Amino acid sequence: MAVNTGGEKEVIHQPFEYFAPKTINEALKLLNKYREDAKILAGGQSLVPMMNLGIVSPKYVIDINNIGKLSEIRENKNQITIAPLVRHYEIAESKIIKRAIPMLSEAASHIGDMHIRHRGTIGGAICHADPAADYAPVLAALDAKLEIQSVKRRRIVSARNFFKDAFTTELKPNELLKAIHIQKVGQRTGTAYQKLEFVSGGYAVVGVAALVALDGEGLIEKLVVSVGGVERRPITIVFNGDVLGRKIENATIEEICGAVKDKISEPLSDIHADGEYRRSMAAVYTKRAVLKAANRALGGE
Ligand SMILES: Cc1cc2nc3c(=O)[nH]c(=O)nc-3n(C[C@H](O)[C@H](O)[C@H](O)COP(=O)(O)OP(=O)(O)OC[C@H]3O[C@@H](n4cnc5c(N)ncnc54)[C@H](O)[C@@H]3O)c2cc1C
């Protein structure tokens, strides 16, 4: 179907051709044919505003909303698989996700407003790769595996390597994000996401995801912190010997927060906050996220 949206009073500047494939294969063939000239349409919450503003002008829009297989949440013994069209509100409310990975539900429940959460999708949010978006640090902390498909090839990329720069990912023009695979966290392991937002449901000025595993004596066995909103891509720290084997107490927390601050070398400055403020807040929100995750590891809320 050709949609001519030109004309002075129209919002979208360029005409484009619209496709609504019913299968993944059909979508992949279209992507393979049109490549840089095509854009996938998921929830449209970022793509459509960008088309309205003339920031992107795809000649072909491939709407994947009719592909039922792309809307499922599946669980097996060790892993949860989330398809890219799962909406933010479904992630916020899913019993499976709340139980197994509470910080993912936590992050989803703070995205935008009710309308954005009902239209926007996890796949769209990840592929859009806004540095201030919420899922990226959470998925990086969890070391989620992103399944990427083209006509000829399927590959798996860790969320820690997927985000290359602001609004830039590992995806090639003929590739589709097909699934997000997340290992369930083990026993005595807690996760938490803490976000600084200036308006309720606003983008993250700072968003910190923490994963803490404690041993039988309450000593740190594993600690991962990932910070979003502060640099052009999430900063992820997998803590090693210095912190492992220690108690969660003030001195340890200070050290963890110090390490996070040290890792931030090029903080973003914009109309919302300057770089130094973001760096300081990254430490404050790291403390909150680590304490909450540790509490969950001990069975608390
Ligand atoms: C007012 C407002 C407030 C917001 N607040 C927040 C917030 O607080 N936190 C937050 O994280 N986000 C926020 N967002 C962004 C929101 O999460 C969007 O839903 C998200 O960025 C895009 O998801 P979408 O499903 O709408 O994708 P779309 O807009 O349809 O697509 C976005 C991009 O991803 C590509 N794409 C989509 N799906 C795939 C796929 N499966 N494979 C390959 N490429 C794909 C598209 O081609 C496009 O380039 C906000 C948006 C708005 C408008």
The ligand as an ORCA input file, in Angstrom:
! r2SCAN-3c Opt
* xyz 0 1
  C       6.502     10.799     25.871
  C       7.420      9.607     25.888
  C       8.005      9.229     27.094
  C       8.866      8.128     27.124
  N       9.456      7.800     28.314
  C      10.320      6.766     28.348
  C      10.969      6.404     29.572
  O      10.755      6.984     30.630
  N      11.838      5.363     29.540
  C      12.091      4.650     28.388
  O      12.886      3.711     28.424
  N      11.482      4.967     27.228
  C      10.612      5.993     27.179
  N       9.984      6.308     26.001
  C      10.268      5.510     24.792
  C       9.323      4.322     24.725
  O       9.821      3.312     25.580
  C       9.198      3.731     23.313
  O       8.201      2.774     23.404
  C      10.429      3.063     22.768
  O      11.543      3.902     22.698
  C      10.202      2.576     21.345
  O       9.425      1.433     21.365
  P       8.344      1.212     20.257
  O       7.829     -0.163     20.434
  O       7.371      2.315     20.320
  O       9.243      1.210     18.934
  P       9.116      1.998     17.566
  O       8.953      3.445     17.815
  O       8.121      1.343     16.696
  O      10.579      1.695     16.983
  C      11.735      2.289     17.527
  C      12.949      1.899     16.685
  O      13.268      0.522     16.846
  C      13.202     -0.177     15.589
  N      12.627     -1.495     15.908
  C      11.505     -1.722     16.623
  N      11.344     -3.039     16.827
  C      12.376     -3.660     16.217
  C      12.774     -5.036     16.092
  N      12.090     -6.041     16.645
  N      13.911     -5.321     15.401
  C      14.641     -4.314     14.831
  N      14.321     -3.000     14.932
  C      13.199     -2.676     15.619
  C      12.342      0.694     14.705
  O      12.625      0.495     13.332
  C      12.739      2.080     15.182
  O      13.962      2.460     14.598
  C       9.114      7.390     25.940
  C       8.504      7.759     24.736
  C       7.666      8.854     24.700
  C       7.014      9.224     23.395
*
